[in-house]
Amino acid sequence: MKVYGIKNCNTVKKAIDWLKNNGIDYEFQDFKKLGVSEDKLKSWEEEVSWERLVNKKGTTWRGLSESEKELVIDEKSANWLMQEKTSVIKRPVIESPKGLIIGFDEKEYLEKLK
């Protein structure tokens, strides 16, 4: 199982603590340091929409100009933004055997990871 996120993100920390407390092994990739490929984004978008991956409530999105926000209209433009500003991706993204998990929701973690 692989967890993608940013190491110092509070939601990612919460998710990792939950995984550790529940004895679940994982591999972590910090996409702030290592980035995220177009192929990876497209594979995630086979399960969830690009709209779900772009965190429009986060500080990175709020820090964009209105003209920058208006350019994000489809998968291609969203993927470009997520590769340029990886902190705009909702975190964590977990590739689990039972499907992709976005963010931290303990109920979903119990359903998909236990």
Buried (B, 14 or more C-beta within 10 A) or exposed (E): BEBBBBEEBEBBBBBBEBBEEEEBEBEEBBBBEEEBEEEBBEEBBEEBEBEBBBBEEBEBBEEBEEEEBEEBEEBEBBBBBBBEBBBBBBBBBBBBEEEBBBBBEEEBBEEBBE
